[in-house]
Amino acid sequence: SSLYDPCHPAFLSLVARIIKEAHAAKRPVGMCGELAGDPRFTLFLLGVGLDEFSMSSSAIPGIKYLIRHVSKQEAETAAAQILSMDRAQDIRAFLHESNKQINDRIEEWCTHEQ
């Protein structure tokens, strides 16, 4: 639908706020559905402190691999940058570039391992 944009700054800000408020109340936060299983948003969700990801089984290997290859600091920095943006297209471009850099780094690491 044209009304749903997971890159909308208000939506991502709301997700971050829900997680922050839940953690302040000593509650873990899990997310299920398309966003949790979308690798474009893994870095952001890790950075804002999402505790549990629930997704279709086909998405698990890619998300798991991504989670294992980024640091908490890297995720938190990316999330802070995303939350400072006020246009969905800027967020979309940032997510694309961040994921490209991570994938390039993983590919390089895998090449050196062989």
C-alpha positions in Angstrom: 0.0 0.0 0.0 1.1 3.5 -0.7 0.3 4.5 2.9 2.8 2.1 4.4 6.4 3.1 4.3 8.8 1.3 6.7 11.4 4.0 6.0 9.1 6.8 7.2 11.0 8.7 10.0 7.9 8.8 12.2 7.4 5.0 12.0 11.1 4.3 12.8 11.1 6.8 15.6 8.0 5.1 17.1 9.7 1.7 16.9 12.7 3.1 18.7 10.6 4.8 21.4 8.5 1.6 22.1 11.7 -0.4 22.5 13.3 2.3 24.8 10.1 2.6 27.0 9.8 -1.2 27.3 13.4 -1.5 28.3 12.9 1.3 30.9 10.2 -0.9 32.3 12.5 -3.9 32.3 10.6 -5.6 29.5 12.1 -7.4 26.5 10.9 -6.5 23.1 10.3 -8.8 20.2 9.1 -8.1 16.7 7.5 -10.5 14.2 6.6 -9.9 10.7 8.1 -8.4 7.6 10.2 -5.8 9.2 11.9 -8.2 11.5 12.8 -10.4 8.6 13.9 -7.7 6.2 17.7 -7.5 6.2 17.6 -3.8 5.2 16.3 -3.1 8.8 18.4 -5.5 10.8 21.1 -2.9 11.6 18.6 -0.4 12.7 16.6 -2.8 14.8 19.8 -4.1 16.5 20.9 -0.5 17.1 17.7 0.5 18.9 17.9 -2.6 21.0 15.4 -5.1 19.7 15.7 -8.2 21.8 14.0 -10.8 19.6 13.4 -11.2 15.9 10.7 -13.4 14.6 10.4 -14.1 10.9 9.8 -16.7 8.3 12.2 -19.6 8.3 13.5 -18.6 4.9 14.8 -15.3 6.2 16.6 -16.7 9.3 19.9 -17.6 7.7 20.5 -14.2 6.1 19.5 -12.2 9.2 21.5 -14.5 11.5 24.6 -14.1 9.3 24.1 -10.3 9.3 23.7 -10.1 13.1 26.9 -12.1 13.6 28.9 -9.7 11.4 28.1 -6.3 12.8 29.1 -4.9 16.2 26.7 -3.4 18.7 28.4 -0.1 18.4 28.1 -0.1 14.6 24.4 -0.9 14.9 23.8 1.8 17.5 25.7 4.4 15.4 23.6 3.5 12.3 20.4 3.7 14.3 21.3 7.1 15.7 22.0 8.4 12.2 18.7 7.0 10.9 16.8 8.6 13.7 18.3 12.0 13.0 17.0 11.9 9.4 13.7 13.5 8.4 13.1 12.1 5.0 12.2 8.5 4.0 14.3 8.7 0.8 17.4 9.6 2.9 16.8 6.7 5.2 16.2 4.4 2.3 19.5 5.5 0.7 21.4 5.2 4.0 20.0 1.6 4.6 21.0 0.6 1.1 24.6 2.0 1.4 25.0 0.6 4.9 23.9 -2.9 3.9 26.1 -2.7 0.8 29.2 -1.9 2.9 28.4 -4.7 5.3 27.8 -7.2 2.5 31.1 -6.1 0.8 32.9 -6.6 4.2 31.4 -10.0 4.7 32.3 -11.1 1.1 35.9 -9.9 1.6 36.1 -11.7 4.9 34.8 -14.9 3.4 37.2 -14.7 0.5 40.2 -14.4 2.9 39.0 -17.4 4.9 39.2 -19.7 1.9 
